[in-house]
Structures are given as C-alpha cells and as structure tokens.
Amino acid sequence: MFNFFKNKQTEPAAPPPPKDPTPRIEFFNGISEELSNVSLQRNPKTGVKSVSMTFAQLNALDRFQSFTAGSNGIVRLIDEEGDIAVTPSSCRIVFGGEEGDELRGVICRFEIENDDHWERFMRFMHRYADEHGFAYGESAETSNEPSSLASETDSEA
C-alpha cells in the first residue's frame, strides 16, 4: 500500500547537495569521460539530426570500474541546466595496435528529432566546448562531411 499523505510530524528534508555545474559526460555514474571529437549531421531528406561522439579512451575501463559503477546503457550529459539522458543507437569500441587488442577509442551515435532537444543539446555542447577547449568547425555545404567539434589539442597534432 502507498501512503500519499505527508506525516505532519516529519522533519523537513535537508536540502540536496549543490550540483557541480561543470559540463561532463558519463557512461557510468560518477565517472566523467573525456570527449575527443563530436560530429553533427542533419539528414536533408528527413531533417533528423545525428550526433557521433568519439572518446579516445574510457576512464571507467581504465579504472576497471565498468562493472561496478552502475551503467544502464544511457549516456548522461550533465551541466548547469541538469542532466540529459541519451540512449545511443550504437556504440562502437575501436581496437588497434599490432595485436589488435589496444583500445583506440569509442564512438557513440544517437539521433535527435525534436528541435527543442537539439537546442538543449547544443547549449550543453557549447558549455562543454568552452570548459574543455574545443573549437567548432563547419564543413563545406557541398560536402556530406559532418560539422564537428574537436579538441584544439587534437587539431594541433
């Protein structure tokens, strides 16, 4: 049975702890990941926008916490406005090296159909870019290449 009435003798709840406004991305609760590139595309026929996020490494895997930190298949984009929960349509783990067992990165892809959701995502990305030293570059309109945000240290290499 559920009790929908508040007990009058209950002490007021303590205020929640202040949230960290630093923009961050998490696959696993409490473990921030470092984005190395983002590609943004819009399908000219359907208008659906797609995002490809590339991570050179995953901190959760580096710390061997991937099985204990509580992943639920959702990527959380967190900033001063709150959390955006994204369910990727695909995540590809890229391996390389001489024996093919070195983690080279993770590419996570999802689509955004709603314009309000796209605008919220872009506000997050601008905050993330400002905080983490990313620069925005648009591709030529005649090209099918996506626009992208890349770390300035990546583009200098």
Secondary structure, 3 states (H helix, E strand, C coil): CCCCCCCCCCCCCCCCCCCCCCCEEEEECCEEECCCEEEEEECCCCCCEEEEEEECCCHHHHCCCCCCCCCCCCEEEEECCEEEEECCCEEEEEEECCCCCEEEEEEEEEEECCHHHHHHHHHHHHHHHHHHCEEEECCCCCCCCCEEEEEHHHHHC
